[in-house]
């Protein structure tokens, strides 16, 4: 026959090659379990008619016949036809076929690795996948007939699936790694006739003996590209069917190394003759006849090994036991990964909380700040509602955070909301949440701040800006009543501590009808006053050094401190913007400073005054000038302060942008 019109499919086995099927052009060869096929495969994962091979267009081609588990060539799942080339690997179920056009193209038979060392330990079966976790597509009637199993096989499969389902529930409820291992080993010994089971983990240089699962071990899994042969294995969990036995005897490094190398589970026999037992003098007591070793893998990374061995001379582990062990190992890999993720998130959450706690610490040594700290210490241990008063930028939110992190609710969330930044509708939605479709733009259900702060603290800044309608709902929550989301009808109860803050005189707002009297008294259970920075001038240098260290750390600038003149300039300033203004001044100085120390020229201060007080100290001197000249001068200074940002200037001057434009034109002010 012409070259290429004959070919061969050769069964590939672990120890070499098996059956040879000759292919001749002009005929189509179907492959499957049914005896009517030209190539009959004794494989329960194959369909009755699984695939077919034929010669057309000068090439041998293979295509899948809509089989249940699919056909793969060189690890690629077939969607259509595949043109075969010599030494292509064809996989049908568990069957591995090698395509060649000439028998001389067969590769050399692989030698059994470390055969001399194993001294009789033989690997009878390898398994990388298991039917228990193979996705099952929707079956046609003919496919259902193809895959039908006998009553005994169906009963065993149903029992094993039931065990796997129950095991999945138990594994999900495990609170720690030790409990997880106990659950897994108990289930394995229940389903498999093994006497001893253990879970082994690859050790790493520099780590001590394992004490369960550690975040360090889980965060550095063994990657697929890394060779693991010969790596030291540590027993992290063990289980005996006989409770009187306590010591697990390590069996066959040869088998373990094979599993670590190939990442396939193995069923080994003749284990009793393995001279590489860890405890040789116990060989006669052990009497192991067969062994299962399955890798615990997630996303291609080896997390450990499952060892099972049988010592009963009248029993032996078989291929079905291997299938079940592989299914359990795959489940265990996923659960360990979730534990790894939980450990990582918990550590990250703890780190972030510690960082946030550091950022929320009050800085200062003045008597005024010490008094605030004492008040916080007294009120933090209670659930009393707090009202924090102080000027804008004085640190009211820091006080609220200090109350939260010093309270029994420190492990719960702290949720902050600025009531002045939202309209009435949006504020109610932010506080209480809303249902999908409750108003225009509500495209999905939203959880409100009160729900998010359950078992924690909610900080309501600028409480004086809240409208009267929302105040009534807030009052009901403070009195212990449930609330409903906007557009919802389900009552919601939360356990939240409320801390409010304002820089407005609420008493005046009550007289003007803008704030509810009953809500005021409900909020003012404990009132804390945060002093402005000008009342604690001794803290200015301490705060300046604190902010300098933070911004130097963030920017990497080489600035060592302040000159005495710079510190004196800041201490003499009245700080109308309080601590927030000081923070911004230091941030600007660090960003623009050029020397090793921040000097007077680096400290840029505002020319705005507070209550007629001079910006840089000293007495206020009378100047005989008109109001028009004062207004012109003040508008010009404000424009220069904002670098002629008219919108910002109009906001500072509390006038409309159009009014500012008219005054600029009327006074003839020009941009420098």
URFEN-V384501 format. One record per pair of residues at least 6 apart in sequence whose ideal C-beta (glycine too) atoms are under 6 Angstrom apart, sorted by sequence separation. I is the first residue (numbers start at 1). J is the second residue. D is the distance in Angstrom with one decimal. If there is no record, write none. Layout:
# URFEN-V384501
I_J_D / I_J_D
This chain:
# URFEN-V384501
23_29_5.9 / 31_37_5.8 / 100_106_5.9 / 174_180_4.0 / 222_228_6.0 / 277_283_5.7 / 310_316_6.0 / 390_396_5.1 / 477_483_5.6 / 509_515_3.9 / 575_581_5.7 / 609_615_5.6 / 614_620_5.7 / 642_648_4.4 / 10_17_5.1 / 11_18_3.6 / 30_37_4.6 / 64_71_4.1 / 70_77_5.2 / 71_78_4.8 / 90_97_4.3 / 259_266_5.8 / 295_302_5.6 / 296_303_4.6 / 310_317_5.1 / 362_369_6.0 / 510_517_5.2 / 552_559_5.5 / 642_649_4.8 / 650_657_4.6 / 11_19_4.7 / 30_38_5.8 / 31_39_4.1 / 189_197_5.6 / 258_266_5.9 / 296_304_4.3 / 388_396_4.6 / 434_442_5.2 / 436_444_5.2 / 607_615_5.5 / 612_620_6.0 / 29_38_4.4 / 53_62_4.9 / 73_82_4.9 / 174_183_5.8 / 188_197_5.2 / 436_445_5.0 / 449_458_5.9 / 482_491_3.7 / 483_492_5.8 / 506_515_5.5 / 589_598_5.0 / 593_602_4.7 / 10_20_5.1 / 29_39_5.5 / 238_248_3.9 / 295_305_5.9 / 404_414_4.5 / 435_445_5.6 / 482_492_5.6 / 639_649_5.2 / 647_657_6.0 / 650_660_4.6 / 88_99_4.6 / 255_266_6.0 / 388_399_5.3 / 482_493_4.6 / 638_649_4.9 / 8_20_5.7 / 9_21_4.4 / 171_183_5.9 / 185_197_4.5 / 293_305_5.9 / 294_306_4.5 / 434_446_5.3 / 33_46_5.0 / 51_64_5.1 / 170_183_4.7 / 235_248_5.7 / 255_268_4.9 / 433_446_5.1 / 589_602_4.4 / 8_22_5.7 / 32_46_5.5 / 34_48_4.0 / 51_65_5.6 / 64_78_4.6 / 74_88_6.0 / 86_100_5.3 / 293_307_5.6 / 433_447_5.1 / 506_520_5.5 / 589_603_5.9 / 638_652_5.5 / 646_660_5.8 / 32_47_5.6 / 33_48_5.2 / 73_88_5.7 / 74_89_5.5 / 84_99_4.8 / 86_101_5.4 / 272_287_5.9 / 433_448_3.2 / 638_653_5.9 / 7_23_4.4 / 32_48_5.1 / 49_65_5.1 / 272_288_5.7 / 292_308_4.4 / 432_448_4.3 / 32_49_4.4 / 50_67_4.5 / 73_90_5.5 / 271_288_4.3 / 272_289_6.0 / 431_448_5.4 / 6_24_5.7 / 21_39_5.0 / 32_50_4.0 / 63_81_4.6 / 181_199_5.2 / 291_309_4.4 / 431_449_5.4 / 30_49_5.5 / 31_50_5.4 / 72_91_4.3 / 86_105_4.9 / 430_449_5.8 / 5_25_3.7 / 31_51_5.1 / 47_67_4.2 / 51_71_4.6 / 61_81_4.8 / 62_82_5.2 / 167_187_4.5 / 202_222_5.8 / 251_271_5.8 / 271_291_4.7 / 290_310_4.9 / 47_68_5.2 / 71_92_5.6 / 269_290_5.2 / 288_309_4.4 / 289_310_5.5 / 30_52_4.7 / 61_83_5.7 / 62_84_5.9 / 252_274_4.7 / 253_276_5.2 / 268_291_4.5 / 288_311_5.3 / 306_329_5.3 / 380_403_5.2 / 500_523_5.1 / 28_52_5.6 / 29_53_4.7 / 45_69_5.4 / 59_83_4.7 / 60_84_4.5 / 69_93_5.7 / 210_234_5.2 / 252_276_6.0 / 287_311_4.9 / 267_292_5.6 / 292_317_5.3 / 28_54_4.3 / 210_236_4.8 / 290_316_4.7 / 376_402_5.1 / 380_406_3.7 / 541_567_5.3 / 544_570_5.9 / 266_293_5.5 / 289_316_5.8 / 290_317_4.3 / 376_403_5.6 / 380_407_4.5 / 644_671_5.2 / 163_191_5.2 / 229_257_4.6 / 250_278_3.7 / 635_663_5.9 / 202_231_4.9 / 203_232_4.6 / 265_294_3.8 / 25_55_3.9 / 249_279_5.0 / 292_322_5.6 / 303_333_5.8 / 540_570_5.3 / 607_637_5.4 / 203_234_4.7 / 294_325_4.6 / 540_571_5.1 / 569_600_5.4 / 228_260_3.7 / 229_261_5.2 / 263_295_5.3 / 294_326_5.4 / 417_449_5.3 / 566_598_5.3 / 573_605_5.3 / 576_608_5.4 / 200_233_4.4 / 201_234_5.4 / 249_282_5.5 / 292_325_5.0 / 296_329_5.1 / 303_336_5.2 / 557_590_5.7 / 566_599_5.4 / 636_669_5.6 / 178_212_5.1 / 259_293_4.8 / 415_449_4.9 / 537_571_5.7 / 559_593_5.9 / 563_597_5.2 / 566_600_5.3 / 569_603_5.4 / 576_610_4.6 / 177_212_4.5 / 200_235_5.7 / 201_236_4.8 / 294_329_4.1 / 298_333_3.9 / 565_600_4.7 / 632_667_4.6 / 177_213_3.2 / 259_295_5.3 / 296_332_5.3 / 297_333_5.1 / 362_398_5.9 / 547_583_5.3 / 551_587_5.4 / 560_596_5.4 / 561_597_5.6 / 562_598_5.0 / 563_599_4.8 / 574_610_5.7 / 198_235_5.5 / 199_236_5.4 / 249_286_5.3 / 251_288_5.8 / 256_293_6.0 / 296_333_4.9 / 415_452_5.2 / 463_500_4.1 / 560_597_5.9 / 566_603_5.2 / 199_237_4.3 / 255_293_5.1 / 360_398_5.5 / 415_453_4.0 / 458_496_5.3 / 464_502_4.4 / 548_586_5.7 / 298_337_4.3 / 463_502_5.1 / 543_582_5.7 / 547_586_4.0 / 551_590_4.2 / 574_613_5.6 / 198_238_4.3 / 251_291_5.6 / 362_402_5.9 / 413_453_5.6 / 454_494_4.7 / 455_495_5.4 / 457_497_4.7 / 458_498_5.7 / 459_499_5.0 / 460_500_4.6 / 461_501_5.0 / 464_504_4.0 / 534_574_4.9 / 51_92_5.9 / 360_401_3.4 / 419_460_5.8 / 534_575_5.5 / 50_92_5.1 / 197_239_4.7 / 360_402_5.9 / 414_456_5.7 / 420_462_3.8 / 428_470_5.3 / 464_506_5.7 / 533_575_4.3 / 544_586_5.9 / 412_455_4.2 / 413_456_4.0 / 414_457_4.7 / 415_458_5.0 / 416_459_4.5 / 417_460_5.8 / 418_461_4.7 / 419_462_4.9 / 424_467_4.7 / 427_470_5.8 / 453_496_4.9 / 196_240_5.6 / 412_456_3.1 / 418_462_5.7 / 419_463_5.8 / 450_494_5.2 / 475_519_4.8 / 478_522_5.0 / 572_616_5.8 / 420_465_3.8 / 464_509_5.6 / 471_516_4.8 / 533_578_4.6 / 572_617_4.7 / 46_92_5.4 / 195_241_4.7 / 419_465_5.0 / 450_496_5.7 / 532_578_5.4 / 533_579_5.6 / 46_93_4.0 / 409_456_5.4 / 419_466_4.6 / 45_93_3.1 / 357_405_5.1 / 409_457_5.7 / 438_486_4.9 / 471_519_5.0 / 45_94_5.3 / 438_487_2.3 / 43_93_4.2 / 198_248_5.0 / 435_485_5.4 / 43_94_5.2 / 432_483_5.3 / 434_485_5.4 / 43_95_4.8 / 189_241_5.5 / 433_485_4.2 / 434_486_3.8 / 435_487_4.1 / 7_60_5.3 / 404_457_4.2 / 432_485_5.7 / 434_487_5.5 / 435_488_4.4 / 41_95_5.0 / 185_239_3.6 / 267_322_4.6 / 181_237_3.3 / 265_322_5.9 / 429_486_5.3 / 251_309_5.5 / 428_486_5.9 / 400_459_4.3 / 265_326_4.8 / 68_143_5.8 / 224_300_4.2 / 223_301_5.8 / 68_147_5.6 / 222_301_5.8 / 221_301_3.6 / 222_302_4.3 / 221_303_5.7 / 12_96_4.2 / 12_98_4.9 / 9_97_4.7 / 10_98_4.7 / 9_99_5.9 / 8_100_5.3 / 16_109_4.2 / 7_101_4.8 / 403_499_6.0 / 48_146_4.0 / 47_146_4.6 / 400_499_4.5 / 201_304_4.4 / 200_304_5.8 / 199_304_5.7 / 200_305_4.5 / 396_501_4.0 / 199_306_5.9 / 198_307_4.6 / 197_308_4.9 / 392_503_5.0 / 14_126_5.7 / 391_503_5.5 / 196_309_5.5 / 385_498_5.0 / 386_499_4.6 / 387_500_5.3 / 388_501_4.2 / 194_308_4.1 / 383_497_5.6 / 194_310_5.1 / 195_311_4.7 / 193_315_4.7 / 218_340_3.5 / 215_343_4.2 / 192_321_4.6 / 121_252_5.5 / 399_530_5.7 / 121_254_5.8 / 191_324_5.5 / 396_530_5.5 / 395_530_5.6 / 118_254_4.6 / 128_264_4.4 / 387_523_4.6 / 394_530_4.6 / 387_524_4.9 / 126_264_4.6 / 127_265_4.8 / 385_523_5.7 / 394_532_5.4 / 114_254_5.4 / 126_266_5.4 / 385_525_4.6 / 386_526_4.8 / 387_527_4.9 / 388_528_5.0 / 389_529_5.1 / 390_530_3.3 / 384_525_4.6 / 391_532_4.9 / 125_267_4.4 / 384_526_4.9 / 123_266_4.9 / 124_267_5.1 / 123_268_5.2 / 124_269_5.3 / 121_268_5.6 / 122_269_5.4 / 379_526_4.9 / 122_270_5.5 / 184_332_5.6 / 121_270_5.6 / 120_270_4.4 / 120_273_3.6 / 121_274_4.7 / 375_528_5.3 / 119_273_5.7 / 119_275_4.9 / 164_327_5.9 / 368_531_4.2 / 160_324_5.6 / 171_335_4.9 / 368_535_5.8 / 369_536_6.0 / 368_536_4.5 / 366_536_3.9 / 366_538_4.8 / 366_539_4.8 / 364_539_3.6 / 364_542_5.8 / 363_543_5.5 / 363_546_4.8 / 393_577_4.9 / 394_578_4.4 / 395_579_5.1 / 393_578_3.8 / 393_579_5.9 / 391_578_5.7 / 393_580_3.2 / 130_323_4.9 / 125_319_5.6 / 133_327_5.8 / 127_322_5.4 / 132_327_3.8 / 130_326_4.2 / 130_327_4.7 / 133_330_5.6 / 127_326_5.4
